[in-house]
Amino acid sequence: MDVVLPSRSILLIVGGSIAAFKAPELIRLLKGAGMQVRCVLTEGGSQFVTPLTLQALTEEPVYIDLFSLTAEQEMGHIALSRWADLVLVCPASANLLARMAAGLADDLASTLLLATDAPVMAVPAMNVRMWEHAATQDNVATLQQRGVHVVPPAIGPMACGEFGAGRMPEPADILDAVLAFFRHQQQQNGPLAGKSVLVTAGPTHEPLDPVRYLANRSSGKQGYAIAAALADLGATVTLVSGPTTLRAPADVTYVACETACQMLECVKSAAPFDAAVCTAAVADWRPEVQAGQKIKKISRDDVPAPIRLVANPDILAEISAPGPQRPALVVGFAAETEKVEAHATAKRQRKGCDWIVANDVSAGTGIMGGDRNQVVLITAQGSERWPHMPKEEVAQRLASRMADWFTET
């Protein structure tokens, strides 16, 4: 049975700061993460972004006027304040923070903030002097004492030409703060609450010399998606990753490494775990000798010296080995180019893992490095072929299956 995530509804209050121009991108990211978004636009915010823009992106009405006859015929501001799972005040101007701290209720935004019993997160954005002013700092401290989650402003150049703290963080950073909030809630009562899970992801790079290395085409996308999906269900996740260009998932302990030997040491240092998902495409071999200087080609007729390879540690097999630190559930991955199920079934038995997720990465599938995947889940009870789907959906289905397994055992 697939586990369904609880509601994640965001009431976004757009305050009167020039940083409001970033609100449309933030809405796009929140909706892309599966959240429902409704907007309250303050008078100041409307100077920088239009209601039509917000309505088009949220696909919901935009709320502006406290005394709207249409919205207030059923006390709409109260209903709206109860609808949200999180009220996100972004950008929160110095004026809006002051009115929140003083408990004013002279417009729709401030009235909602007084009426809501949902958690509130504020993202300040203002000039550096305004941010550093004692009044603003006192207001922020007051709000934090009341339980408001405050996302610290970034440091950088301002629209006014000054430099310092007060910039609104980038929308991707705000999304991470929102995701971390919901994932932290899930750690209290989610289906994987109390479970610690290791995920390995990405390729490993095995140096030949200071310039060159042996590697593979793994992007790490599937492993990162799995780490995020497990965190969404409340697991405490450690992601050990080889070199990728991906952003680490929010509220996940991220450990970077380069080689297979380094990955194994990172895994051992972070143990023990309740479960492990080994998606990393670990290089089977590494050069026996790493040259201290770049290997030079003197002339075009040079014959390259043979490169002797030695076996890398088998991380999946070591994690799966019987012992007091073996996770209760170990999931391996098998990237194959032929006889996918047969080779993956043999790999599961050889490595000693409980489940193995196999996929066909032969030329033309577009799976290695792509955004979609088609996998076969192989267990001791048999195999199950999943349809072709985005890697995020593969991750969600696998995380759900793991949650079911822990519930049943």
TORDOFI-159725 format. One line per 5 residues: number of its first residue (from 1); for each residue x, y, z of C-alpha. Coordinates in nm, 2 decimals. Layout:
// TORDOFI-159725
NUM> X Y Z; ... .
END
This chain:
// TORDOFI-159725
1> 0.00 0.00 0.00; 0.14 0.34 -0.10; 0.20 0.58 0.18; 0.03 0.92 0.12; 0.20 1.24 0.24 .
6> 0.00 1.47 0.46; -0.14 1.80 0.33; 0.12 2.06 0.25; -0.08 2.38 0.19; 0.11 2.72 0.19 .
11> -0.06 3.05 0.25; 0.20 3.29 0.10; 0.18 3.65 0.22; 0.37 3.88 -0.02; 0.49 4.19 0.17 .
16> 0.60 4.53 0.04; 0.97 4.48 -0.05; 1.13 4.49 -0.39; 1.22 4.13 -0.32; 0.85 4.05 -0.40 .
21> 0.96 4.02 -0.76; 1.10 3.67 -0.66; 0.75 3.55 -0.54; 0.65 3.41 -0.88; 0.96 3.19 -0.89 .
26> 0.90 3.08 -0.53; 0.54 2.98 -0.62; 0.67 2.78 -0.91; 0.91 2.59 -0.69; 0.66 2.53 -0.41 .
31> 0.40 2.39 -0.66; 0.67 2.18 -0.83; 0.74 2.02 -0.49; 0.37 1.92 -0.47; 0.24 2.19 -0.24 .
36> -0.08 2.38 -0.28; -0.03 2.76 -0.27; -0.27 3.05 -0.21; -0.15 3.41 -0.20; -0.24 3.72 0.01 .
41> -0.10 4.03 -0.15; -0.04 4.34 0.07; -0.08 4.69 -0.06; 0.30 4.73 -0.06; 0.36 4.40 -0.23 .
46> 0.12 4.50 -0.51; 0.37 4.77 -0.61; 0.61 4.50 -0.72; 0.40 4.21 -0.84; 0.05 4.20 -0.98 .
51> -0.24 3.99 -0.86; -0.29 3.85 -1.21; 0.07 3.70 -1.20; 0.02 3.53 -0.87; -0.33 3.40 -0.97 .
56> -0.20 3.26 -1.29; 0.08 3.07 -1.11; -0.12 2.95 -0.81; -0.43 2.88 -1.01; -0.61 3.02 -0.71 .
61> -0.78 3.35 -0.63; -0.54 3.62 -0.49; -0.67 3.77 -0.16; -0.61 4.15 -0.12; -0.89 4.33 0.07 .
66> -1.00 4.26 0.42; -1.33 4.42 0.36; -1.41 4.24 0.03; -1.79 4.18 0.02; -1.74 3.86 -0.18 .
71> -1.46 3.71 0.03; -1.60 3.81 0.36; -1.96 3.70 0.32; -1.86 3.39 0.52; -1.58 3.54 0.72 .
76> -1.33 3.45 0.45; -1.02 3.57 0.64; -1.09 3.33 0.92; -1.15 3.04 0.68; -0.83 3.13 0.49 .
81> -0.63 3.14 0.82; -0.75 2.79 0.90; -0.68 2.65 0.55; -0.30 2.67 0.57; -0.06 2.41 0.70 .
86> 0.21 2.68 0.69; 0.18 3.06 0.66; 0.48 3.19 0.48; 0.54 3.56 0.50; 0.78 3.63 0.21 .
91> 0.91 3.88 0.17; 0.86 4.02 0.52; 0.94 4.39 0.51; 1.06 4.58 0.82; 0.71 4.73 0.84 .
96> 0.53 4.40 0.82; 0.76 4.24 1.09; 0.69 4.54 1.32; 0.31 4.50 1.27; 0.33 4.13 1.33 .
101> 0.53 4.19 1.66; 0.28 4.46 1.77; -0.02 4.24 1.70; -0.18 4.49 1.46; -0.48 4.39 1.25 .
106> -0.55 4.67 1.01; -0.54 4.48 0.68; -0.60 4.13 0.55; -0.24 4.00 0.60; -0.20 4.12 0.96 .
111> -0.56 4.00 1.05; -0.48 3.66 0.91; -0.16 3.64 1.11; -0.35 3.71 1.43; -0.63 3.47 1.34 .
116> -0.43 3.17 1.23; -0.34 2.87 1.44; -0.10 2.74 1.17; 0.28 2.76 1.20; 0.42 3.09 1.06 .
121> 0.75 3.13 0.88; 0.89 3.47 0.80; 1.15 3.56 0.54; 1.28 3.91 0.61; 1.40 4.13 0.32 .
126> 1.51 4.49 0.36; 1.80 4.74 0.35; 2.10 4.63 0.57; 2.06 4.93 0.80; 1.69 4.86 0.85 .
131> 1.77 4.49 0.93; 2.05 4.58 1.17; 1.84 4.85 1.35; 1.76 4.76 1.72; 1.39 4.79 1.66 .
136> 1.39 4.53 1.38; 1.61 4.30 1.58; 1.38 4.33 1.88; 1.08 4.26 1.66; 1.24 3.95 1.52 .
141> 1.34 3.83 1.87; 0.98 3.88 1.98; 0.84 3.68 1.69; 1.08 3.40 1.75; 0.99 3.38 2.11 .
146> 0.63 3.34 2.00; 0.73 3.04 1.78; 0.76 3.21 1.44; 1.02 3.05 1.22; 1.25 3.32 1.09 .
151> 1.47 3.24 0.78; 1.78 3.46 0.82; 1.83 3.70 0.53; 2.12 3.65 0.29; 2.43 3.87 0.27 .
156> 2.50 4.05 -0.06; 2.44 4.35 -0.28; 2.11 4.53 -0.23; 1.88 4.70 -0.49; 1.96 5.03 -0.32 .
161> 2.33 4.98 -0.40; 2.45 4.89 -0.05; 2.60 4.56 0.06; 2.52 4.35 0.37; 2.26 4.13 0.54 .
166> 1.90 4.19 0.44; 1.87 4.03 0.10; 1.59 3.79 0.07; 1.73 3.44 0.02; 1.70 3.28 -0.32 .
171> 1.37 3.10 -0.39; 1.55 2.76 -0.39; 1.68 2.83 -0.04; 1.33 2.93 0.08; 1.19 2.61 -0.07 .
176> 1.46 2.42 0.13; 1.35 2.59 0.45; 0.98 2.50 0.38; 1.07 2.14 0.30; 1.29 2.11 0.61 .
181> 1.00 2.24 0.82; 0.76 1.97 0.69; 1.02 1.70 0.70; 1.10 1.79 1.06; 0.73 1.75 1.14 .
186> 0.73 1.41 0.98; 1.02 1.30 1.20; 0.78 1.32 1.49; 0.49 1.12 1.34; 0.56 1.01 0.98 .
191> 0.56 0.65 0.87; 0.94 0.64 0.89; 0.97 0.85 1.21; 1.25 0.72 1.43; 1.43 0.53 1.14 .
196> 1.78 0.63 1.03; 1.85 0.56 0.66; 2.18 0.57 0.46; 2.16 0.65 0.09; 2.47 0.64 -0.13 .
201> 2.45 0.82 -0.47; 2.64 0.94 -0.77; 2.95 0.81 -0.93; 3.30 0.77 -0.78; 3.60 0.93 -0.94 .
206> 3.92 0.72 -0.93; 4.23 0.94 -1.01; 4.49 0.84 -1.27; 4.69 1.16 -1.20; 4.61 1.51 -1.07 .
211> 4.41 1.58 -1.39; 4.25 1.26 -1.51; 4.02 1.00 -1.35; 3.81 0.69 -1.42; 3.44 0.75 -1.38 .
216> 3.10 0.66 -1.51; 2.79 0.85 -1.64; 2.58 0.83 -1.32; 2.42 1.17 -1.24; 2.31 1.09 -0.89 .
221> 1.95 1.20 -0.96; 1.78 0.87 -0.85; 1.97 0.86 -0.53; 1.91 1.22 -0.44; 1.54 1.17 -0.51 .
226> 1.53 0.87 -0.29; 1.70 1.06 0.00; 1.43 1.33 -0.04; 1.14 1.09 -0.05; 1.26 0.91 0.26 .
231> 1.30 1.24 0.44; 0.94 1.33 0.34; 0.82 1.02 0.52; 1.01 1.12 0.84; 1.33 0.92 0.82 .
236> 1.66 1.07 0.94; 1.86 1.05 0.62; 2.23 1.05 0.56; 2.33 1.10 0.19; 2.68 0.99 0.11 .
241> 2.75 1.12 -0.25; 3.02 1.10 -0.50; 3.08 1.41 -0.73; 2.76 1.55 -0.88; 2.61 1.88 -0.98 .
246> 2.30 1.83 -0.77; 2.17 2.03 -0.48; 2.16 1.83 -0.16; 1.80 1.77 -0.04; 1.67 1.98 0.25 .
251> 1.69 1.84 0.60; 1.93 1.56 0.50; 2.28 1.51 0.64; 2.50 1.54 0.33; 2.84 1.38 0.31 .
256> 3.05 1.44 0.00; 3.33 1.21 -0.12; 3.52 1.13 -0.44; 3.66 0.78 -0.45; 3.51 0.44 -0.36 .
261> 3.75 0.41 -0.07; 3.64 0.75 0.07; 3.28 0.65 0.02; 3.33 0.33 0.23; 3.50 0.53 0.51 .
266> 3.21 0.79 0.51; 2.96 0.51 0.53; 3.14 0.34 0.82; 3.18 0.67 1.01; 2.81 0.74 0.99 .
271> 2.69 0.39 1.08; 2.47 0.24 1.23; 2.15 0.27 1.03; 1.81 0.10 1.03; 1.81 0.08 0.65 .
276> 2.05 0.15 0.36; 1.98 0.22 -0.01; 2.29 0.19 -0.22; 2.23 0.37 -0.55; 2.58 0.49 -0.60 .
281> 2.75 0.37 -0.92; 3.08 0.28 -0.74; 3.37 0.21 -0.97; 3.47 -0.16 -0.96; 3.84 -0.08 -1.00 .
286> 4.09 0.20 -0.95; 4.44 0.26 -1.08; 4.70 0.07 -0.87; 4.92 0.38 -0.88; 4.81 0.74 -0.89 .
291> 5.07 0.95 -1.07; 5.19 1.25 -0.86; 5.22 1.46 -1.17; 5.02 1.48 -1.49; 5.11 1.20 -1.72 .
296> 5.27 1.37 -2.03; 5.25 1.28 -2.39; 5.59 1.38 -2.54; 5.51 1.31 -2.90; 5.22 1.19 -3.11 .
301> 5.39 0.85 -3.15; 5.41 0.79 -2.77; 5.27 0.45 -2.67; 5.08 0.49 -2.33; 5.21 0.29 -2.04 .
306> 4.97 0.02 -1.93; 4.75 0.11 -1.64; 4.72 -0.16 -1.38; 4.38 -0.17 -1.20; 4.30 -0.31 -0.86 .
311> 3.96 -0.39 -0.71; 3.78 -0.13 -0.51; 3.60 -0.22 -0.19; 3.25 -0.37 -0.24; 3.04 -0.12 -0.04 .
316> 2.71 -0.30 -0.09; 2.85 -0.63 0.01; 3.02 -0.49 0.32; 2.69 -0.31 0.43; 2.50 -0.64 0.37 .
321> 2.74 -0.86 0.56; 2.59 -1.02 0.88; 2.68 -0.85 1.20; 2.56 -0.62 1.48; 2.57 -0.31 1.26 .
326> 2.40 -0.46 0.95; 2.09 -0.25 0.87; 1.75 -0.43 0.90; 1.68 -0.36 0.54; 1.95 -0.32 0.27 .
331> 1.85 -0.22 -0.08; 2.10 -0.24 -0.37; 2.08 -0.11 -0.72; 2.19 -0.29 -1.04; 2.25 -0.09 -1.36 .
336> 2.25 -0.35 -1.64; 2.27 -0.35 -2.02; 2.14 -0.70 -2.09; 1.96 -0.99 -1.91; 1.85 -0.73 -1.65 .
341> 1.65 -0.94 -1.41; 1.88 -1.25 -1.43; 2.19 -1.04 -1.36; 2.03 -0.84 -1.09; 1.88 -1.15 -0.92 .
346> 2.23 -1.30 -0.91; 2.38 -0.98 -0.78; 2.12 -0.97 -0.49; 2.23 -1.32 -0.39; 2.60 -1.25 -0.43 .
351> 2.60 -0.93 -0.23; 2.36 -1.05 0.04; 2.12 -0.75 0.02; 1.75 -0.79 0.09; 1.62 -0.61 -0.21 .
356> 1.77 -0.50 -0.54; 1.64 -0.24 -0.78; 1.74 -0.32 -1.14; 1.72 -0.10 -1.45; 1.83 -0.12 -1.81 .
361> 2.09 0.15 -1.88; 2.18 0.04 -2.23; 2.24 0.29 -2.50; 1.91 0.45 -2.62; 1.72 0.42 -2.29 .
366> 1.82 0.76 -2.17; 1.81 0.64 -1.81; 2.17 0.70 -1.72; 2.18 1.07 -1.65; 1.82 1.12 -1.75 .
371> 1.51 1.23 -1.55; 1.31 0.91 -1.59; 1.36 0.55 -1.50; 1.21 0.21 -1.54; 1.30 -0.04 -1.27 .
376> 1.24 -0.40 -1.15; 1.22 -0.45 -0.77; 1.37 -0.79 -0.69; 1.32 -0.95 -0.34; 1.35 -1.30 -0.20 .
381> 0.98 -1.34 -0.29; 1.02 -1.26 -0.66; 1.03 -0.96 -0.89; 0.80 -0.67 -0.97; 0.83 -0.45 -1.28 .
386> 0.73 -0.09 -1.23; 0.62 0.14 -1.52; 0.83 0.40 -1.68; 0.81 0.71 -1.47; 1.00 1.01 -1.34 .
391> 1.28 0.93 -1.10; 1.10 1.13 -0.83; 0.80 0.89 -0.86; 1.03 0.58 -0.85; 1.18 0.73 -0.53 .
396> 0.84 0.79 -0.37; 0.73 0.44 -0.45; 1.04 0.28 -0.31; 1.02 0.49 0.01; 0.66 0.40 0.05 .
401> 0.75 0.03 0.01; 1.02 0.06 0.27; 0.77 0.22 0.51; 0.53 -0.06 0.46; 0.81 -0.32 0.52 .
406> 0.90 -0.16 0.85; 0.53 -0.15 0.95; 0.48 -0.52 0.87; 0.80 -0.65 1.04 .
END
